Amino acid sequence: MKRFLTALIALVTLAWGWETLSAPGAVATGAGTAWAVREHALTLTGLWSFALMSLAMVLATRPAWLERPFGGMDRIYRVHKWAGILAVGFAALHWLVEMSDDVIKALWGREGRLSKDHGGGFLEAMRDVAEELGEFAIYALLAMLVLTLWKRFPFKLWRYAHKVMPVLYLALAFHAAFLAPLDYWMQPVGLLLATLIAAGSIAGVLVLAGRVGHGRRVGGVVESVREAGAGVTEVSCRLDEGWRGHRPGQFAFATFDRLEGAHPFTIASADRGDRRVRFEIKALGDYTRGLAQRLQAGQPLSVEGPYGCFELPIGQGGRDQVWIAGGIGVTPFLAWLEALQSTPARAPQVDFYYSVREHETDPFVARLEALCANLPAVRLHVISGARNERLTAATLRDRSRAGAMTEIWFCGPGGLARSLREGLRATGMGGVRFHQEAFEMR
């Protein structure tokens, strides 16, 4: 994620630098004055912000064709989130630079202030409108960033507030198009800017029209609902014709209530070709609490997907396989184990660690034990916090084979993942391949 965002910022900077250095008079006297620095900073921060906002808007359309390069839709959403955060940060910096003219006048006067050619007439009028729209959009983006980072703000309200983002983006696209220097459009930076405007605007219109994921959306019906355990609701569904099936470990966006909208849930069952899917839903928020009481058999639903690249690792050669699940993070592994039941010989040699609070009351332990009983290659280890057991990097180090590359597949709390990663580096196992589901859509 960091490499991709850094590469985009570098590309924008390179295109801006090419235009700046190749422009007539680029090294003329006065190019290093406070006014010139302000002008360059204003343009560059604006380009950074708009490029990142365009990326966020394109990724908001859930482009399935980018899943492999990014490593799954969960990672696409993570890039989307941080591109948006950085975009708002650069937009705020852009606004501060714009407001610096009074400070520069007070300290250095008006001498060296750069004149601009905005084309006059119609273009000048459009520039004034673009400035007003851009300022309003920046204020709205800052407010949206606060709501996004404030985790206590209800998801349902945030989801409706977030729907204004395509409108704000289109306002920023108008702002960028009419305030960009006229000579940009004859340079690589102009081609890049035009591409960003076109791609982001198309994406924004698709989002506003409700066409996101339209080709992957099917209807269906809830077949059964039950409380699998404390705070866990099991929902079994049968989907309509058009469902393309799923690979073990993938997830889908399920809509049980149109007003509530779609929520992402891992598909906890293997694909048997009968268009049936099962979700194990943990009560983690306003919507998922009490879901078992609101849903009933026969209720219609809509499912969009499947998405994700957290897939069953078959044929990994001599690599040591370690699967780690924490709490409701067990759901993709349930699908993996179910998929292997018909062909146990295909199961890789693996140590599967399942971390729970209480072994006796956990709703999935018995099911995992039954599934693993038919898979001799899968060694199940249940780590119970109530028994003062704890999964650590030392545990993984002690079970690894000398000279073998260890590959870890992890789905669970972020704190546990960070603890294991740091512990592995501290024990000299920093070269471990660590696959983690980045399952956070906000």
C-alpha positions, 0 to 999 in steps of 0.5 A, a space after each residue: 500500500 505504502 509503495 503504491 501511494 508513494 509511486 503515485 505521488 512520485 509520478 505526479 511530482 515528476 510530471 509537475 517537475 518536468 513542466 516546471 523545469 521546461 517552462 520558459 523562464 524557469 530559471 529566470 531571476 525571481 524564480 526563487 522568491 516567496 511568491 514563486 515558492 508559494 505558487 509552486 507549493 499551491 500547484 503541487 499540493 493541489 495536484 497531490 490532493 487531486 491525484 489521491 482523491 481520483 484514486 480513491 474515487 476509482 477504487 470506490 467502484 470496487 474494481 474486481 480486475 484490480 484484486 490480483 495486483 492489490 492482493 484482494 478487495 480488502 486491500 483495495 479498500 485499505 488503499 482507498 481509505 488512506 488515499 482519501 486521508 492523504 488527499 484531505 491532508 494535502 487539500 488542507 495544506 493546499 488551502 493553507 498555502 492559498 491563505 498565505 498571501 497576506 503573510 507574504 505581502 506583510 513580510 516581502 511586499 508585492 514585488 515578485 508576485 506572479 501574474 497569471 493568464 486565465 484566458 479572460 471572459 468565460 474562463 475567468 468567470 469559470 475560475 471564480 466559480 471553481 475557486 468557490 467550489 474548491 473552498 467549499 469542498 475542502 471544508 466538507 472533506 475535512 468534516 468527512 475525515 473527522 467522521 471517518 476517523 471517529 469510530 464511535 460515529 454510527 456506521 449507518 449515518 456515516 454511510 449516508 454522509 459518505 454518499 456525498 463524496 462523489 459530489 465533492 469529487 466532481 466539484 474538485 474536478 471542476 476546480 482542478 480543470 479551470 484553475 490549472 495553468 493554461 500551459 499545463 495542457 500542452 505538457 505531460 502533467 496536463 495529460 496526467 491531470 486530464 486522465 485523472 479527471 476523466 477516470 475519477 469523474 466516470 467513477 463518481 457518476 457510477 457511484 452516484 448512479 448506484 452502479 457499483 458492483 451491479 454486475 456482481 449483484 444477485 438476489 436471494 432468500 434467507 433459508 435459516 437464521 440461528 444464534 450459533 453462540 453468544 453474539 454470533 448469528 449464523 445466516 444460511 441463504 440460497 441465491 438466485 441464478 447468476 451467482 458465479 460461485 465463490 472460492 473458499 475464503 472470499 467474502 461478499 456484500 450482503 444487504 438484508 435491509 435496503 435502508 441499512 445498505 450492504 455490509 461485508 461478510 466472509 462466506 463461511 461455507 464451501 461452494 457446492 454448486 447449489 448457490 447456497 452460502 452461509 455467513 457467521 456474523 459477529 455482533 460488532 456494531 449497531 447493525 449486527 447486534 440483534 441481527 438474529 431477532 430481525 432476520 427470519 427465514 423467507 426474507 429476501 436479500 441481495 448479495 454482491 460478490 464474491 471478492 477477496 484473495 484470501 484463498 486456500 493455499 494448495 501446492 505450496 511445495 516445501 513451505 511450512 504452513 501456519 493458519 491462525 484465526 482469532 475469534 470471528 476470523 475463523 470464518 474463512 478457515 471454515 470454508 477452507 476446511 469444508 472445501 477439503 472434506 471431499 479431497 482430504 489428500 489435497 490438504 497441505 501439512 499445516 498447524 492451525 491455531 485458533 485463539 478463543 476466550 473460552 474453549 468450552 463455550 466457543 461456538 466453532 471449536 466443535 465444528 473445527 474438531 469435526 472438520 479436522 478429524 477428516 484431515 490428518 494433515 491439518 493439526 488443530 491447536 485451540 488456544 484458550 485465554 480462559 486457561 491462561 494460554 497465549 499464542 506468541 511468536 515463540 510458539 510459531 518459532 518452536 514448531 518451524 522446521 529448520 531451513 523451511 520457509 514459513 507461510 502464515 495465513 492470519 485472520 483475526 484481531 489487528 492487535 494479535 497480528 501486530 504482536 506476532 509480526 513484531 515477535 517474529 522479527 525479534 526472534 529472527 523470523 522476519 522473512 516469514 510470509 505473513 498473509 493477513 486479511 485487512 478486513 476494514 471497510 471504514 
